[in-house]
Amino acid sequence: MNVFILGLCFLLPGMGASFAQNPNAGTAKANPTKAEQEIINLSKEKWQWMADKNVDKLAPLFHDKSKFVHMSGTWKKAEELDIIKTGSIWYKKADVHDVAVEIVDDVAVLWSRITLTAVVRGNDVVTEFTVTETFKKQGNDWKLLALTFSSVRDTHTIKH
């Protein structure tokens, strides 16, 4: 217990700096690898396909066992595609402010800070999120296995 308290004493004073605005906001790693850039581009395309309600492009991207975690619930591939197709959530625009990606073997995780403009149940909403996307390599293709929206403050930063 004493070690825990001592650790907090060293950790807490430095936490204030972590709430400062990221000077590299809007940027990704300076020199992403070819595979990292492929994931960044795929995520960007996905946001556009979601805005366009293009389920024909999204269906093969989403892994058959994919899950989508939203503020109002968690659901699977078929439900997410239906939500997009019917417009019950219309992802009108995702302004991406920062991106970080890490690849381990056949799994890639991408974190992005976004401002999402959407129509949800007929209401226009603008929300700050950190989105976590997990991709799995299948053959030559990356499949989106999980997408999680985490509501955050506009000062939230991603550590690179």
Secondary structure by P-SEA (a helix, b strand, c coil): caaaaaaaaacccccccccccccccccccccccaaaaaaaaaaaaaaaaaaacaaaaaaaacccbbbbbcccccccaaaaaaaaaacccccccccccbbbbbbcccbbbbbbbbbcccccccbbbbbbbbbbbbbbbccccccccbbbbbbbcccccccc
